[in-house]
Amino acid sequence: QVRLVESGGGLVEAGGSLRLSCAASGRTSSVSGMGWFRQAPEKEREFVAAISWSGSSTGYADSVKGRFTTSRDNAKNTVYLQMNSLNPEDTAVYYCAAKWSGSEYYAPRNQYQYDYWGQGTQVTVSS
């Protein structure tokens, strides 16, 4: 079992920045890819970013490419999402997810490939 806890959300003005963290605990030795997803009100949950266990592979949604950066510190069992140049369209609940086992170079974009999910953290961007 793996437990994920996100933090770092909040209210920020358009153009501002936030850094989300996702701390993993439990059987983290078998965790491989980690992903970030978001869900805005009355919308489907969508992919934001993903990173492989090795950190060598990352992927981003087109809507955040160039603005968001994901990284991980395996020694701390923590994944980060640095969000810059935020705009109101980024307002959503942000979730991190962990994939159980798999290639250390794999960073899935498909939410159904993830096995564990955090409770989410709210990000609100005001115009």
C-alpha positions in Angstrom: 0.0 0.0 0.0 1.2 3.5 -0.8 -0.2 6.7 0.6 0.1 10.0 -1.2 -0.3 13.4 0.4 -0.3 16.6 -1.7 0.4 20.0 -0.4 1.2 23.5 -1.6 -2.1 24.5 -3.2 -3.7 27.8 -2.5 -4.9 31.1 -4.0 -2.6 33.0 -6.4 -3.1 35.9 -8.8 -2.7 35.3 -12.5 0.9 35.3 -13.5 2.0 34.0 -10.2 3.6 30.7 -9.2 3.0 27.8 -6.8 4.9 24.6 -6.1 3.0 21.5 -5.2 4.5 18.6 -3.3 3.4 15.0 -3.2 4.9 13.0 -0.3 4.7 9.2 -0.6 4.8 6.8 2.3 4.3 3.0 2.7 5.7 0.6 0.2 7.4 3.2 -1.9 10.2 1.0 -3.0 8.0 -0.5 -5.7 6.7 2.9 -7.0 7.8 3.7 -10.5 6.1 6.5 -12.5 4.4 9.4 -10.8 1.9 11.7 -12.4 0.0 14.9 -11.8 -3.6 15.3 -12.8 -6.2 18.0 -12.3 -9.9 18.3 -12.3 -11.8 21.6 -12.7 -15.4 22.0 -11.7 -17.8 20.1 -14.0 -14.8 18.8 -16.1 -13.1 15.5 -16.5 -9.9 14.8 -14.7 -7.0 15.5 -17.1 -3.3 14.7 -17.3 -0.9 17.5 -16.4 2.6 16.0 -16.0 4.4 12.8 -15.3 7.9 11.7 -14.3 9.6 8.3 -14.4 11.2 6.8 -11.3 14.6 7.6 -12.7 13.6 11.2 -13.4 15.0 10.8 -16.9 11.6 10.8 -18.6 9.0 13.5 -18.2 5.8 14.4 -20.0 3.6 17.4 -20.0 0.1 18.3 -21.3 0.3 20.9 -24.1 -1.6 23.4 -22.0 1.1 23.5 -19.3 4.3 22.8 -21.4 6.9 25.5 -20.8 5.1 26.7 -17.6 5.1 23.7 -15.4 8.0 21.5 -14.3 7.8 18.2 -12.4 10.7 16.7 -10.5 11.2 14.1 -7.8 13.5 13.4 -4.9 13.5 9.7 -4.4 15.5 10.0 -1.2 12.6 12.0 0.3 9.9 10.0 -1.6 8.5 13.3 -2.8 7.5 14.6 -6.2 7.1 18.3 -7.0 5.1 20.3 -9.6 6.5 23.8 -10.1 3.8 25.9 -11.7 4.7 29.3 -13.2 2.8 31.9 -15.2 -0.5 30.6 -13.8 -3.8 31.7 -15.4 -7.4 31.2 -14.3 -7.7 28.2 -16.6 -5.3 26.4 -14.3 -7.8 26.5 -11.4 -8.6 23.0 -10.4 -8.0 20.3 -7.7 -4.6 18.8 -8.4 -3.9 15.2 -7.7 -0.7 13.2 -7.7 -0.7 9.5 -8.6 1.7 6.6 -8.3 2.2 3.6 -10.5 3.0 0.4 -8.8 6.1 -1.3 -10.3 7.1 -1.0 -14.0 10.0 0.5 -15.9 12.1 3.1 -14.1 12.0 5.0 -17.4 8.2 5.1 -17.8 6.1 8.1 -17.2 2.5 7.3 -17.9 0.0 9.9 -19.2 -3.0 7.7 -18.8 -4.7 8.0 -15.5 -5.9 4.4 -15.6 -2.3 3.2 -15.4 -1.9 4.6 -11.9 -2.6 2.6 -8.9 -2.6 5.1 -6.0 -4.0 8.6 -5.7 -3.7 11.4 -3.3 -6.6 13.3 -1.9 -5.9 16.4 -4.0 -5.0 20.0 -3.3 -7.0 23.0 -4.5 -5.3 25.6 -6.8 -7.2 28.8 -7.5 -5.9 31.4 -9.8 -7.6 34.8 -9.7 -7.7 37.1 -12.7 
